[in-house]
Amino acid sequence: MRLTLRRRGAGLAVAALLLLVVALASVAVGARSISLPTVFATLFGDSTPDAQFVVWQLRVPRTLAGVIVGAALGAAGTLMQALTRNPLADPGLLGVNAGAAAAAALSVSVFGLTDLRAFVWFAFAGAAIAGTVLYLLATGGRTSASPVRLALAGTAVSAALTGVTQAAMLLDSRTLDQMRFWTVGSLTRVDGATLTRVTPFLIVGLLLAGALARPLNALALGDDAGRSLGANLTRTRVLTLVAITLLAGAATAAAGPLVFVGLAVPHMVRAVTGPDQRWMLPYCMVLAPALLLGADILGRVVAKQELDVGVVTALLGAPLFIYLVRRGRMAKP
């Protein structure tokens, strides 16, 4: 047992070191590459004005956005798979991303908002409303929502809200112009003010996720076994849904509906840590931002102009996911 704990702890330390390396690369790599000595000098206040501007005004906010949004998506994906007991689940399954996108589109078409910092609140509110409607549909007046009912209700809610978003974009050219980049998923337009708005929700969601690790471990054994271990099934599912809404809603509001990150990272982590949520959550909160920042860096260097990170995660994610499935390395939650 002690050896297993040491290995997991050492693995988490390696994952944190990997995130640090990728974060430094995110600050250094771009249309204008900056050497690491210059990056360190700039971070500690001793550099040229041009380097100061590029690092502090462009690269650091983008990197922080990748770390915060990636950690939220990684934790949300882990919670989603544990809640539904579905290894193919991600935050988009419950309609949270679709709710955020629909509310953001309506804020532009109905209220004429044009600033990301203005409609971020609408996006988060849409995610919260979608999560609430989902749970009401999944329970159907009963005492608890089963994983199957949650997944089915989430699919229906997501499809309906996606239709609302598409209708708003097609009927209003202003909404189309404003939303077409946000709906792809990008870190480039996330500034300090947006991060300040969403970070408190993300912190609450991450703390709640940590508190739910043990009850979710009990739930993974089945409803009867979970009850015998003292887990309150209804409370655990409601709080898990709240945590997913806070994490995925705030992340989507800030960076758009990024795909694959919350789906694939928990699978890769589960192959190392097993299904224990107490270890899966911290691993995913470290490796998901490393993956997101890595995709963002790749998008800066592979094309003549930058590719939004949502495009890169989609292009890389699908083949990798198919490979993992075919290799039989997908462990059940």
C-alpha positions as CSV (number, residue, x, y, z in Angstrom):
1,M,0.0,0.0,0.0
2,R,2.8,2.4,0.9
3,L,4.6,1.6,-2.3
4,T,1.5,2.3,-4.3
5,L,0.9,5.6,-2.6
6,R,4.6,6.6,-3.2
7,R,4.3,5.7,-6.9
8,R,1.1,7.7,-7.3
9,G,2.6,10.6,-5.4
10,A,5.7,10.5,-7.5
11,G,3.6,10.3,-10.7
12,L,1.6,13.3,-9.6
13,A,4.9,15.2,-9.0
14,V,6.1,14.3,-12.5
15,A,2.8,15.4,-13.9
16,A,3.1,18.8,-12.1
17,L,6.6,19.2,-13.5
18,L,5.3,18.4,-17.0
19,L,2.7,21.1,-16.6
20,L,5.3,23.6,-15.5
21,V,7.4,22.8,-18.5
22,V,4.5,23.2,-20.9
23,A,3.4,26.4,-19.2
24,L,6.9,27.9,-19.7
25,A,6.8,26.8,-23.4
26,S,3.4,28.5,-23.7
27,V,5.0,31.8,-22.6
28,A,8.0,31.4,-24.8
29,V,6.5,30.0,-28.1
30,G,4.4,31.9,-30.5
31,A,4.5,34.0,-33.6
32,R,7.5,35.7,-32.0
33,S,9.5,33.2,-30.0
34,I,11.2,34.3,-26.9
35,S,14.2,32.5,-25.3
36,L,13.7,31.0,-21.9
37,P,16.4,33.3,-20.3
38,T,14.4,36.3,-21.7
39,V,11.2,34.8,-20.3
40,F,12.7,34.5,-16.8
41,A,14.1,38.0,-17.0
42,T,10.8,39.4,-18.1
43,L,8.9,37.5,-15.4
44,F,11.2,39.0,-12.8
45,G,10.9,42.5,-14.3
46,D,14.2,42.9,-16.1
47,S,13.6,43.0,-19.8
48,T,12.8,45.2,-22.8
49,P,9.4,46.9,-23.2
50,D,8.6,44.7,-26.2
51,A,9.3,41.5,-24.3
52,Q,7.3,42.9,-21.3
53,F,4.3,43.5,-23.5
54,V,4.4,40.1,-25.3
55,V,4.9,38.1,-22.1
56,W,2.7,40.0,-19.6
57,Q,-0.1,41.3,-21.9
58,L,-0.4,38.3,-24.3
59,R,1.3,35.1,-23.2
60,V,0.8,35.0,-19.4
61,P,-3.0,35.6,-19.5
62,R,-3.3,33.0,-22.2
63,T,-1.3,30.5,-20.3
64,L,-3.2,31.1,-17.0
65,A,-6.4,30.7,-19.0
66,G,-5.1,27.3,-20.3
67,V,-4.2,26.2,-16.8
68,I,-7.5,27.3,-15.1
69,V,-9.8,26.1,-17.9
70,G,-7.9,22.9,-18.4
71,A,-8.1,22.0,-14.7
72,A,-11.8,22.7,-14.6
73,L,-12.5,20.6,-17.7
74,G,-10.3,17.7,-16.4
75,A,-12.1,17.7,-13.1
76,A,-15.5,18.0,-14.7
77,G,-14.9,15.1,-17.1
78,T,-13.8,12.9,-14.2
79,L,-16.9,13.8,-12.2
80,M,-19.1,13.2,-15.3
81,Q,-17.8,9.7,-15.9
82,A,-18.1,8.8,-12.2
83,L,-21.6,10.2,-12.0
84,T,-23.0,8.5,-15.1
85,R,-20.7,5.4,-14.8
86,N,-20.2,6.0,-18.5
87,P,-16.6,5.9,-19.8
88,L,-17.7,7.9,-22.9
89,A,-19.1,10.8,-20.8
90,D,-17.8,14.3,-20.9
91,P,-19.2,17.7,-19.8
92,G,-21.0,18.1,-23.1
93,L,-23.1,15.0,-22.4
94,L,-25.2,16.7,-19.7
95,G,-25.9,19.8,-21.9
96,V,-23.8,22.2,-19.8
97,N,-21.7,23.3,-22.7
98,A,-24.8,23.6,-24.9
99,G,-26.6,25.7,-22.2
100,A,-23.6,28.1,-22.0
101,A,-23.5,28.5,-25.8
102,A,-27.2,29.0,-26.2
103,A,-27.3,31.7,-23.5
104,A,-24.3,33.4,-25.0
105,A,-25.9,33.4,-28.4
106,L,-29.2,34.8,-27.1
107,S,-27.3,37.5,-25.2
108,V,-25.9,38.7,-28.5
109,S,-29.0,38.4,-30.6
110,V,-31.5,39.7,-28.1
111,F,-29.5,42.1,-26.0
112,G,-26.9,43.2,-28.5
113,L,-23.9,42.3,-26.3
114,T,-20.6,42.4,-28.2
115,D,-18.0,42.0,-25.4
116,L,-16.9,38.6,-24.2
117,R,-16.7,40.0,-20.7
118,A,-20.3,41.0,-20.9
119,F,-21.9,37.8,-22.1
120,V,-19.7,35.5,-20.0
121,W,-22.3,35.9,-17.2
122,F,-25.1,34.8,-19.6
123,A,-23.0,31.8,-20.6
124,F,-22.5,30.7,-17.1
125,A,-26.2,31.3,-16.2
126,G,-27.1,29.2,-19.3
127,A,-24.9,26.4,-18.0
128,A,-26.5,26.5,-14.6
129,I,-30.1,26.6,-16.0
130,A,-29.3,23.6,-18.3
131,G,-27.9,21.6,-15.3
132,T,-31.1,22.4,-13.3
133,V,-33.4,21.4,-16.1
134,L,-31.4,18.3,-16.7
135,Y,-31.8,17.1,-13.2
136,L,-35.5,17.8,-13.1
137,L,-36.0,15.8,-16.3
138,A,-33.7,13.0,-15.0
139,T,-35.5,12.6,-11.7
140,G,-39.0,12.8,-13.2
141,G,-40.5,13.3,-9.8
142,R,-38.5,10.4,-8.2
143,T,-36.0,10.5,-5.4
144,S,-32.9,10.0,-7.5
145,A,-31.6,10.2,-11.0
146,S,-30.0,7.0,-12.4
147,P,-26.9,7.3,-14.6
148,V,-28.9,6.1,-17.6
149,R,-31.6,8.8,-17.1
150,L,-29.0,11.5,-16.6
151,A,-27.3,10.5,-19.9
152,L,-30.5,10.3,-21.8
153,A,-31.9,13.6,-20.4
154,G,-28.5,15.3,-21.1
155,T,-28.5,14.2,-24.7
156,A,-32.0,15.6,-25.2
157,V,-31.2,18.9,-23.4
158,S,-28.0,19.3,-25.4
159,A,-29.7,18.7,-28.7
160,A,-32.4,21.2,-28.0
161,L,-30.0,23.9,-26.8
162,T,-27.7,23.3,-29.8
163,G,-30.7,24.0,-32.0
164,V,-31.3,27.3,-30.2
165,T,-27.7,28.4,-30.7
166,Q,-27.7,27.5,-34.4
167,A,-31.0,29.3,-35.0
168,A,-29.7,32.4,-33.3
169,M,-26.6,32.4,-35.4
170,L,-28.4,31.8,-38.6
171,L,-31.1,34.4,-38.1
172,D,-28.8,37.2,-37.0
173,S,-25.6,38.0,-38.9
174,R,-24.3,40.0,-35.9
175,T,-24.6,36.9,-33.6
176,L,-22.9,34.8,-36.2
177,D,-19.9,37.2,-36.4
178,Q,-19.7,37.4,-32.7
179,M,-20.1,33.7,-31.9
180,R,-18.3,31.9,-34.6
181,F,-14.9,32.1,-33.0
182,W,-16.1,31.6,-29.4
183,T,-18.1,28.4,-30.3
184,V,-14.9,26.9,-31.7
185,G,-13.1,27.2,-28.4
186,S,-10.1,29.5,-27.9
187,L,-7.7,30.9,-25.3
188,T,-6.7,33.9,-27.3
189,R,-9.6,36.1,-26.2
190,V,-9.5,35.2,-22.5
191,D,-8.2,38.3,-20.7
192,G,-7.5,39.0,-17.0
193,A,-11.0,40.5,-16.4
194,T,-12.7,37.3,-17.8
195,L,-10.5,35.1,-15.6
196,T,-11.4,37.2,-12.6
197,R,-15.1,36.7,-13.2
198,V,-15.0,32.9,-13.6
199,T,-12.2,31.9,-11.2
200,P,-14.3,32.1,-8.0
201,F,-16.8,29.7,-9.5
202,L,-14.0,27.4,-10.6
203,I,-12.5,27.4,-7.1
204,V,-15.8,26.5,-5.5
205,G,-16.3,23.7,-8.1
206,L,-12.8,22.3,-7.5
207,L,-13.2,22.3,-3.7
208,L,-16.6,20.6,-4.1
209,A,-15.2,18.0,-6.4
210,G,-12.5,17.2,-3.9
211,A,-15.1,16.7,-1.1
212,L,-17.1,14.4,-3.4
213,A,-14.2,11.9,-4.1
214,R,-15.1,9.4,-1.3
215,P,-18.9,9.4,-1.9
216,L,-18.3,8.9,-5.6
217,N,-16.0,6.0,-4.9
218,A,-18.8,4.4,-2.9
219,L,-21.3,5.1,-5.7
220,A,-19.0,3.4,-8.2
221,L,-19.8,0.1,-6.5
222,G,-23.5,0.4,-7.2
223,D,-26.5,2.0,-5.5
224,D,-27.0,-0.8,-2.9
225,A,-23.3,-1.0,-2.0
226,G,-23.1,2.8,-1.9
227,R,-25.9,2.9,0.6
228,S,-24.4,0.2,2.7
229,L,-21.2,2.3,2.9
230,G,-23.1,5.3,4.1
231,A,-23.3,7.4,0.9
232,N,-26.3,9.6,0.4
233,L,-27.1,8.8,-3.3
234,T,-29.4,11.8,-3.9
235,R,-27.2,14.3,-2.2
236,T,-24.0,13.0,-3.9
237,R,-25.6,13.1,-7.3
238,V,-27.0,16.6,-6.8
239,L,-23.7,18.0,-5.5
240,T,-21.8,16.3,-8.3
241,L,-24.1,17.9,-10.9
242,V,-23.6,21.3,-9.1
243,A,-19.8,20.8,-9.3
244,I,-19.9,19.9,-13.0
245,T,-22.1,22.9,-13.7
246,L,-19.7,25.2,-11.9
247,L,-16.6,23.8,-13.5
248,A,-17.8,23.2,-17.1
249,G,-20.0,26.2,-17.1
250,A,-17.3,28.7,-16.0
251,A,-14.7,27.1,-18.3
252,T,-17.1,27.2,-21.3
253,A,-18.1,30.7,-20.5
254,A,-14.5,31.8,-20.6
255,A,-13.0,29.8,-23.5
256,G,-15.9,28.4,-25.4
257,P,-17.1,24.8,-25.7
258,L,-13.7,23.0,-25.8
259,V,-14.1,19.3,-26.7
260,F,-12.2,16.1,-25.9
261,V,-10.2,17.4,-22.9
262,G,-12.7,16.3,-20.3
263,L,-13.3,13.0,-22.2
264,A,-9.8,11.6,-22.9
265,V,-7.7,12.8,-19.9
266,P,-9.7,10.8,-17.3
267,H,-9.2,7.7,-19.4
268,M,-5.5,8.1,-19.6
269,V,-5.3,8.9,-15.9
270,R,-7.4,5.9,-14.9
271,A,-4.9,3.6,-16.6
272,V,-2.3,4.9,-14.1
273,T,-4.2,5.5,-10.8
274,G,-7.2,3.1,-11.1
275,P,-10.7,4.3,-10.4
276,D,-10.0,6.0,-7.1
277,Q,-11.4,9.5,-7.4
278,R,-9.1,10.8,-4.6
279,W,-6.2,10.3,-7.0
280,M,-8.0,10.8,-10.4
281,L,-9.1,14.3,-9.6
282,P,-5.7,15.8,-8.8
283,Y,-4.1,13.9,-11.7
284,C,-6.7,15.2,-14.1
285,M,-6.5,18.7,-12.8
286,V,-2.7,18.7,-13.6
287,L,-2.6,16.7,-16.9
288,A,-5.7,18.3,-18.5
289,P,-4.2,21.8,-18.5
290,A,-0.9,20.3,-19.8
291,L,-2.8,18.8,-22.7
292,L,-4.8,22.0,-23.4
293,L,-1.6,24.2,-23.4
294,G,0.2,21.6,-25.5
295,A,-2.6,21.8,-28.1
296,D,-2.5,25.6,-27.9
297,I,1.2,25.6,-28.6
298,L,0.8,23.2,-31.5
299,G,-1.8,25.4,-33.0
300,R,0.6,28.4,-32.9
301,V,3.4,26.6,-34.8
302,V,1.9,24.2,-37.3
303,A,0.0,26.8,-39.4
304,K,0.9,30.0,-41.1
305,Q,-1.7,31.6,-38.8
306,E,-2.8,30.4,-35.4
307,L,-5.3,27.7,-35.1
308,D,-7.7,28.0,-32.2
309,V,-7.1,25.4,-29.5
310,G,-10.6,23.9,-30.0
311,V,-9.7,23.0,-33.5
312,V,-6.5,21.3,-32.4
313,T,-8.0,19.3,-29.6
314,A,-10.7,18.1,-31.9
315,L,-8.2,17.1,-34.7
316,L,-5.9,15.3,-32.2
317,G,-8.5,14.0,-29.9
318,A,-10.5,11.8,-32.2
319,P,-7.6,9.7,-33.6
320,L,-6.1,9.3,-30.1
321,F,-9.4,8.3,-28.6
322,I,-10.0,5.7,-31.4
323,Y,-6.5,4.3,-30.8
324,L,-7.1,3.9,-27.1
325,V,-10.4,2.2,-27.7
326,R,-8.9,-0.2,-30.2
327,R,-6.0,-1.0,-27.9
328,G,-8.5,-1.9,-25.2
329,R,-7.0,0.5,-22.7
330,M,-10.2,2.2,-21.6
331,A,-10.9,1.3,-18.0
332,K,-14.4,1.6,-16.7
333,P,-15.0,4.3,-14.1
